[in-house]
Amino acid sequence: MAAFTSTTSTTFCLSSKNTTKFLKFLLTKTVVSFPKPKLTAATSHFRLISRWAFSNSSFKKLSRVFCSTLPTVSTSTTHYEFSDGSSEVELRLKLGDVDVSSKDIFVDANDNSLVIQVQHSGFLQTLINTSCLYERIKPGETIWYIDDDELVVNLKKQDPELNWPDIIESWESLTAGVTQLLQGTSVYLVGESTEINQKIARELAVGLGYTPLETKELVEAFAKQTIDSWVAAEGYDAVAEVEGAILENLSSHARTVVATIGGKHGAASRTTQWRHLFAGFTVWLSQSEATDEASARDEATRHFEDGVQGFSNAEVVVKLGGWDANYSKTVAQASLSALKRLILSDRKLPGKKSLYVRLGCRGDWPDIKPPGCNPSTTDDASLPGS
């Protein structure tokens, strides 16, 4: 049984004296509070609008997971103990020397949230208030009791096979949990910005214990010139073609986080260049002009229905309003949260990715054809998927 330190988290909307400068985190999941920064014009426009996860790359077949709640975590305790007992998890909170009885304890458990309060000396003290449990529970089967100076809460898991690294979904619990779920499958970051792809790739690689790779560096090493100068000399297609060849080589690599070239320079912007990107889980870091979750959701739906942009093949999309490199971990955490939900929606996905790679990344994702078939031929296209 491990002990964890938790701190009060109350600030998710940060603002400066200038009322035009406003910073809002709609979907961050964290157990530590953010200090109020000195906002400047460069940092005041970042907004994590939404994140989506899709069960596969076909919009018509997708199973959407949309996270729309604003998570909060607060506790006035300094320590808690957490343990995972397979079908249930146990949380132990220190009550200290406070003399309370069961009638002074209030436990409100819902599908993915938990509020624990204790009444003492006429005051109602909040011990835990979180809307981001690591995963879903069966609230009707929650049991709690007082054991000496501890409040013990037993929560029944919806998925007994899923190991909970911690009681809440935090950066630490996500990196531990998603690493197990990925089973070595690589992660590819695509989107309009090469810089954003690279920043988030480095954060994810550190958290997952993966190797960070940047196709921009590899392309420039091959061309012996910068991307911009090469585009000026030979055009976008030349860069995309070489990056496509690099992605083919990387498709057989495991435990990597690959930052692709952003915008129309890169292979990922072309629907015809996704054959080898499907070897890993793909995350679209989408820069958006949406101002709220609803408009971001509508925007994402249009992109996936149209299928015009190559990025719409991605299995996860994270919507960003603006960009600030200081919040790279926030975006990385949102990406991990969506990846977790994607894999939990279909536990066979990592194995299916592995099979796709072993069969040569033939372009038949997600309907993988039997060995020996050529998915590009008309006859083979009608064969049942494996």
N, C-alpha and C positions, 0 to 999 in steps of 0.2 A: 504494500500500500504506500503510494507516494504522497508526499505533502507538497502543496502548491501555495504560492503567495499570490494573493489577489488584491488589487487596489481599486479604489473608487473610480468609476468612469461615468462622468455626467456630461461632458462637453463633446457634442458631435456637430454642433453648428457654431462656427467661429466667426466673429466679425470684428472690424476695427472701428475707430471713431468715425471714419468715413463710411457713411451708410451705403455708398455705392459698391463698397468692397465686401463681398459676402462669400463665405466658403461653406458649402454644405456637403456632408457625407451621407448619402442616402442608404448605402448598402455596405458600409464597413463593418467588420466583425472583429472586435478586439476586447481584451480585458483590461487594457491600460488606458488611462485618460490621455488625451492630447493636450499639451500645454497650448495656451493661446499664443499664436505667433504674431509677429509684427508683419502684417500683410502689406504687400506692395503690389504694384500693378502687375508684376510678373507672377505673383502667387495667388492673387485673389480670384482668378477665374477658373481654377480647377474644380471639377465636380464629377464625382463618380455617379452616373445616372442609374445605370442598371446593368445586370448581367443575365445572360440566358445560357441555357445548356440544351443541346439537341441530341437525340438518341442516334441519329445518323445524319448524313449530309443531304438527304432528300427531304425537302420541305413537306411534301405530301405524306411522308411516312414518319415525320418527326413526333417525338414525345417531348413536349416543352416543359421545362422547369423554370419558372420565373420567381425570383426572390424579390418581394416587394415590401417587406417590413423593414422598419428602422430598428435595428438591434440596440439594446441598451444593457449594460451590465453594471450593477452597483452592489457593493457590499461594505458593511462597516466592520466586518471581521478582518483579521489580518492573515489567518491561515484556515485552510480547509484540507481535508483528506478525501481523496477520490479513489475508487477502485471499480474495476469492471469485472462482474461475475458472470459473464457469458449472456444469460438471458436478462440480467438486470444490472444496473449500476448503483453504487452506493456513495452517498455524499455525507461526510461528517463535519459538522460545524461546531466550533468551540463556543460554548455559552459563558465560559469563565465563571466568576463567582456570583453571577446574577441568579437570584432565587426565583425561578419561574416554574410554572406547572404546565401541563398539556393544554389547559384552557387559554394560556397566554400565547400559544404558538399558532400561527396562521400559515398554512402551506397551500398555495394555489398553483397546481400543475396543469398545463395544457399541452397540446400536441408537440410544440417545439419551444415552450417557454416555461419558466419557473420563477415564482415569487415566494420568498420565505420572510416572514416578519415575526417579531416577538414584542409583546407589550410588557413594559416595565416602568414602574414609577410614573404612570400616567402618560408615557410616551410610546409610540409605535415605532420600533426600530426595524429597519430593513436590513436583513442579513444577505439575501441574494435577490436580485431582480434582473433577469436575463430573458431576452426574447431570441436568444441564439444558442440553444442547447446543441450539442455536437450533432445529434440526429433526433429523430422522432421517438416519442415514448407513448405508452398507453396510460393516459392520465387517470383513468378510472381504477387502475391497479397500483397507484402510489401509496406507499406505506411509510409512516414516520413515527418515531418514538424518541424519548429522552433517555440517554444512557449516561448516568453520572453527570458530567459537566458538558456533554456533547448532545447535539441534536442530530439524529441519524435519519436520513431520508433515502428510501429505496425506490428507484424508478424502473419500471418494466420497459424494456426496449421493444420497439416495433420490429427490429431486425436483430434477432439473437446472434446471427453470424458476424455482425459488424462489430469490430473492436473499437471502443471509445478510448482515445488517448487521454481525454480530459472531459470534464462535464460540459464545457462550453466550446464553441467553434472559434478558435483563436488562430493566430499565425502558427504557434507552436503545435497545436493539436492538428491543424490542417496539414502541415508539412510532414508530420509523423504518419497521419492517417492516409493521405493521398499517395505517399511513397509506397505504402503497402498495396493500395488499390491499383496503382499504375502497373505493377509487376514488371518494371523495367522499360515499359513503353515510353518512347521519347515524346516530347512536347514541341510543337512548332508554333511560333508566334507570327501572325500576319497582320497587315493593316496598312493604313495610309502613311505611317511615319516609321522610318528606319530607326530613329533615335529612341522612340518609345519601345519598339520591339526589342532593342538591345538592352535598355535599362531594365525592363521587366524580365527578360531572359536571365540576366545576371542575378536578380533577386530570387527567381524561382530555382535557378541552379544551386544557389547556396542553400536554400531551404530544403530542397529535395535531395541534395547530395549528388546532383547530376553534373555533367560537363557542359558548360556554356559554349556555344558555337555561334559565329556570326557570318552569314553568307556574304555580307558586304566585304569583309576583310578577305575572304577567300577569293571572291571575284576580282578584287583589286590586285591581289597578289598574282593571280593568273594573267590579268591584263597589263600589269605593271604600270597602271595609271589609275586615277581616281574615277569613280562612277560618273561624275559630272563631265569630265573631259572625254570619257569614252562615249557617253550619250551624245555629246556635241559632235563627235567625229563619226560615229556609226549608227546612232539612234537607239531607242529604247529596246527594240527587239533583240539586238545583239547582246545586251546585258541580260535580258530575261532568258535567252537561250542558254547562256553560260551558267546562270544561276540554276536553271532547270537541270543541267548536267551535274552540278554540284549536289543538288537535292537528291538526285538518283543515287549518288555515291553515299550520301548520309543516311539514306532510307534503311540501310542494313545495320546502322549503328543503334545501340540501345543506351538508355540512361543519359540522353542528351536533351538540352533545351536549346532549340535552334531559333535564332532571331533572323528572319528573312528580310530582304530588301523591301522597303515600304513604297507605296504609291505605284504609279504606272511604270516605274523603272523595273519592278521585280516580277518574277515568275508567278507569284501568288495572285497577282491582279488579273491573270489570264485563266479563264475556265479550262483551257486546254492543257495547262501545266500542273494539274493537281494530282496526277497519277502517283507520284512519289510522296507528296505531302500527306496522303492518306495513310502512310506507314505509321504515323504517330497521331496523337491527339492535337487538334488544331484549335487555336484561340485567336479570334479576330479582335484586336484592340481597336475599336471603332471610334474615331473622333466624330462627335455629333454636335449638331446645333440645337438639339432638343433641350427644353428647359425643365422637363419633369419626367417622371417615370412613364406616364401614359403616352406622351408623345414619343419617348424613346422606344417604347414597346411597338407603337405603330410604325415607327421608322424601321425597326429591325424586321418586322413582319413584311413590309414592302420590299426590303432588300432580299429576303429569302424567297419571297414569291416571284420576284422578277428574275432572280438568278443571273442578272447581267454581269455583275462584278464577280471576279473569281473568288473574292473574299467570302461571298455568300455560301461557299462550300464548307466553311468552318463549322465545327461542332459546338463551339462555345463562342459567344460574342459578349464582350464587355464594352459598354457604352461610356465614353468619356466626354465631358464638356470641358474643353480646354486641356491644358497639360501643365504639370509642375513636377519636375523630377524629384523634388523632396518627398513626394507621396508615392514613389514607385512601389514601396511595400504594400500600400493600401490597394493598389491596382493588382499587384501580384496575389494578395490575399483573396480578392474578389475572384480572380481567375481560378485559384485553387478550389474555392468554394463551389464554383460552377462545375469544375472538373469532377469534384467529388459527387455531386448530384447526378452528373451525366453517367458516371460509371455505376453508381448505385441503381440507376434506372435500368441497367442491363449489365450484370456482373460478367457476362461473357465477352464484353467489348475488348478488354486487353488481350484475351486469347485469340479473338477474331483478328485483331491487328497483327498479332504474331503470325497467324496463318497467312494473312495477306502478304506479309513480307516474305515468308518462306516460299510462297508460290510465285514470287517475282514482281510484286506490285504491278499487276497487269492492267490496272485501271478499272477493275470490276467492283470496287468498294461502293456500297456496303453489301451488295449481293454477290458474294464470292462464288465463282464457278468451280466445278470439280477440277482436280489436277489433270493436266493434259489438254484442257480446253483453251482456246484462244478467244477471249472475251470480245475482241475487236471484230470478229467475223459474225455475220448475220445468223448463221446456223447455230453457233455456240451461244449466242445471246439469248436464245429461247430455252436453253437448258436450265433445269432447276438449280438454285443456289445450294451450296453445301452448308 
